[in-house]
Amino acid sequence: MSAARVLVLGAGMAGLGAARLLHDKGVQVTVIEARDRIGGRTHTSHLWPDLPVDLGASWIHGVTSNPLTAIADQIGAARTVSLYDRWATFDATGRLLDVSALETRTFALMDKARALVDDHDSDTSLKAAIEGAPAWAALAPEDRRIMRMILNTRIEHDYSGDWSRLSAWYFDDDAEFVGGDVVLNKGFGPLVAHLSGGLDIRLGETVRAVLPVSGGVRVTTTTGAHEADHVIVTLPLGVLKSGDIRFGQSLAPARRRAIKRLEMGLLNKCWLRFDRVFWPPEPDMINFVGSKAGLWAEWMNGFPSTGQPLIVGFNGGNMADTVEALDDRATTASAMEALRAMFGTAIPDPVAAQISRWRQDPFAHGAYSIIPVGASGKDRGALAGSDWQGRLSFAGEACAQDFPATAHGALITGRRAAKDVIQAASLRG
Ligand SMILES: Cc1cc2nc3c(=O)[nH]c(=O)nc-3n(C[C@H](O)[C@H](O)[C@H](O)COP(=O)(O)OP(=O)(O)OC[C@H]3O[C@@H](n4cnc5c(N)ncnc54)[C@H](O)[C@@H]3O)c2cc1C
């Protein structure tokens, strides 16, 4: 196998996972990456040199048997337990709400609403299913507002899809590791750096076309061309959907259908740094029931993992698209309105802010893939695997049928694609 040459397109978790495995097996592998950095949608910003923050993935979701845990253990990366259910909820008058009973009711109502549309002839959105359920219409307005917040923070943020787009039948067609969640105190950066050690990575080269040539594949980029026996494509679904990449020969019909049907959702972060902690320092998450559903409804407390007065606000789904259109000043002002509603007008202004805009990012076109109405988890399986007689393989979070939309899911698909390439090459002799 060592004579085979492999190109990996994209230096995110999937691409680095694939290249690492191939390199360690003695395969000649080159990674082509459009950005001037590695990591893709795991992006630890060092804009504040004393305080790295993750603009993409933050959590290792489910630490038991998670391949990211193994890497973090290997490099001794410090972690802090961070759980969605260690939360405090405030309303717009600063009142602390006990929402635990409503949380149970929300999930029971959602399950019932989905069961009601289960035998319909066609799929419908999660929003239509829930709003069509008699139990939703019967709710007291205040309970409905809180339950909407719970659906927003626990479903729309988790899946990065607006409830008006998520498939009622299939949106949660995935699996989870158990063991609770952790955040990495210094961010995902050290894990990414460890994966990339010694690899041949070409930064700042944007792939334009992927073409079959005799005995292999040719990739043209903004700076030149490369040829290899195999190419592993780990470009985000959003890039594949954009048409920015020209494939010189048709992809398998099921793969083309999957690219069309699956969509990119949106989740954005606004990190705010203060001179003191003015929010309750213990809860991992702070939820906000404001006047606009889904606007700054979820915050992660950065104090436990960093010891710094740091907090991050999230917006997901359609609300994330609305907020992404604002500039930095307006985004921070809008976030501060929510914090002032919860914690009073006397709180300080932030010292600094860092804001993600994943939809506008031409190398992502969104946060991560969702299953909208008309798609199912099977589309992820159809996107994964190989094409062009095994010369072209696909990996990345959108291909992960078990753990989609996650950093570990991306890593697993990258490693799987690398193993498949090794097997195919050894069979070819
Ligand atoms: C805000 C946010 C929060 C998240 N939170 C979590 C979390 O807490 N835990 C978790 O597990 N997951 C989380 N995720 C999801 C996780 O980050 C992704 O699923 C995972 O990182 C995707 O990895 P990938 O390798 O599939 O894709 P990517 O990381 O996107 O890698 C693909 C690479 O291809 C490059 N590329 C794109 N176009 C081109 C081109 N034309 N030419 C060359 N290179 C190109 C990109 O620059 C990128 O580096 C989050 C994501 C976001 C955006």
Ligand as a Chemical Component Dictionary entry (heavy atoms), coordinates in Angstrom:
data_LIG
# 
_chem_comp.id                   LIG 
_chem_comp.type                 NON-POLYMER 
_chem_comp.pdbx_formal_charge   0 
_chem_comp.three_letter_code    LIG 
# 
loop_
_chem_comp_atom.comp_id 
_chem_comp_atom.atom_id 
_chem_comp_atom.alt_atom_id 
_chem_comp_atom.type_symbol 
_chem_comp_atom.charge 
_chem_comp_atom.model_Cartn_x 
_chem_comp_atom.model_Cartn_y 
_chem_comp_atom.model_Cartn_z 
_chem_comp_atom.pdbx_ordinal 
LIG C1  C1  C 0 -20.912 26.755 16.396 1  
LIG C2  C2  C 0 -20.630 25.274 16.371 2  
LIG C3  C3  C 0 -20.670 24.547 17.558 3  
LIG C4  C4  C 0 -20.411 23.176 17.547 4  
LIG N1  N1  N 0 -20.384 22.503 18.742 5  
LIG C5  C5  C 0 -19.989 21.208 18.756 6  
LIG C6  C6  C 0 -19.711 20.581 19.995 7  
LIG O1  O1  O 0 -19.795 21.198 21.060 8  
LIG N2  N2  N 0 -19.310 19.269 19.958 9  
LIG C7  C7  C 0 -19.186 18.590 18.792 10 
LIG O2  O2  O 0 -18.832 17.390 18.829 11 
LIG N3  N3  N 0 -19.401 19.182 17.606 12 
LIG C8  C8  C 0 -19.785 20.477 17.565 13 
LIG N4  N4  N 0 -19.926 21.123 16.365 14 
LIG C9  C9  C 0 -19.848 20.336 15.118 15 
LIG C10 C10 C 0 -18.405 20.018 14.721 16 
LIG O3  O3  O 0 -17.611 21.171 14.857 17 
LIG C11 C11 C 0 -18.393 19.548 13.269 18 
LIG O4  O4  O 0 -19.343 18.519 13.099 19 
LIG C12 C12 C 0 -17.034 18.989 12.841 20 
LIG O5  O5  O 0 -15.994 19.799 13.297 21 
LIG C13 C13 C 0 -17.021 18.860 11.329 22 
LIG O6  O6  O 0 -15.785 18.317 10.907 23 
LIG P1  P1  P 0 -15.564 17.960 9.366  24 
LIG O7  O7  O 0 -14.189 17.484 9.237  25 
LIG O8  O8  O 0 -16.685 17.114 8.884  26 
LIG O9  O9  O 0 -15.756 19.362 8.616  27 
LIG P2  P2  P 0 -14.883 20.688 8.729  28 
LIG O10 O10 O 0 -14.358 20.842 10.088 29 
LIG O11 O11 O 0 -15.714 21.785 8.193  30 
LIG O12 O12 O 0 -13.649 20.394 7.760  31 
LIG C14 C14 C 0 -13.741 20.560 6.372  32 
LIG C15 C15 C 0 -12.556 21.391 5.907  33 
LIG O13 O13 O 0 -12.673 21.609 4.496  34 
LIG C16 C16 C 0 -12.188 22.908 4.238  35 
LIG N5  N5  N 0 -12.695 23.363 2.930  36 
LIG C17 C17 C 0 -13.924 23.820 2.632  37 
LIG N6  N6  N 0 -14.022 24.122 1.333  38 
LIG C18 C18 C 0 -12.810 23.862 0.801  39 
LIG C19 C19 C 0 -12.276 23.932 -0.516 40 
LIG N7  N7  N 0 -13.009 24.354 -1.562 41 
LIG N8  N8  N 0 -10.984 23.580 -0.701 42 
LIG C20 C20 C 0 -10.229 23.130 0.331  43 
LIG N9  N9  N 0 -10.675 23.037 1.589  44 
LIG C21 C21 C 0 -11.957 23.381 1.817  45 
LIG C22 C22 C 0 -12.690 23.722 5.379  46 
LIG O14 O14 O 0 -11.983 24.926 5.520  47 
LIG C23 C23 C 0 -12.500 22.774 6.549  48 
LIG O15 O15 O 0 -11.258 22.962 7.177  49 
LIG C24 C24 C 0 -20.145 22.504 16.338 50 
LIG C25 C25 C 0 -20.084 23.230 15.146 51 
LIG C26 C26 C 0 -20.322 24.605 15.160 52 
LIG C27 C27 C 0 -20.216 25.373 13.871 53 
# 
loop_
_chem_comp_bond.comp_id 
_chem_comp_bond.atom_id_1 
_chem_comp_bond.atom_id_2 
_chem_comp_bond.value_order 
_chem_comp_bond.pdbx_ordinal 
LIG C1  C2  SING 1  
LIG C2  C3  SING 2  
LIG C2  C26 DOUB 3  
LIG C3  C4  DOUB 4  
LIG C4  N1  SING 5  
LIG C4  C24 SING 6  
LIG N1  C5  DOUB 7  
LIG C5  C6  SING 8  
LIG C5  C8  SING 9  
LIG C6  O1  DOUB 10 
LIG C6  N2  SING 11 
LIG N2  C7  SING 12 
LIG C7  O2  DOUB 13 
LIG C7  N3  SING 14 
LIG N3  C8  DOUB 15 
LIG C8  N4  SING 16 
LIG N4  C9  SING 17 
LIG N4  C24 SING 18 
LIG C9  C10 SING 19 
LIG C10 O3  SING 20 
LIG C10 C11 SING 21 
LIG C11 O4  SING 22 
LIG C11 C12 SING 23 
LIG C12 O5  SING 24 
LIG C12 C13 SING 25 
LIG C13 O6  SING 26 
LIG O6  P1  SING 27 
LIG P1  O7  DOUB 28 
LIG P1  O8  SING 29 
LIG P1  O9  SING 30 
LIG O9  P2  SING 31 
LIG P2  O10 DOUB 32 
LIG P2  O11 SING 33 
LIG P2  O12 SING 34 
LIG O12 C14 SING 35 
LIG C14 C15 SING 36 
LIG C15 O13 SING 37 
LIG C15 C23 SING 38 
LIG O13 C16 SING 39 
LIG C16 N5  SING 40 
LIG C16 C22 SING 41 
LIG N5  C17 SING 42 
LIG N5  C21 SING 43 
LIG C17 N6  DOUB 44 
LIG N6  C18 SING 45 
LIG C18 C19 SING 46 
LIG C18 C21 DOUB 47 
LIG C19 N7  SING 48 
LIG C19 N8  DOUB 49 
LIG N8  C20 SING 50 
LIG C20 N9  DOUB 51 
LIG N9  C21 SING 52 
LIG C22 O14 SING 53 
LIG C22 C23 SING 54 
LIG C23 O15 SING 55 
LIG C24 C25 DOUB 56 
LIG C25 C26 SING 57 
LIG C26 C27 SING 58 
# 
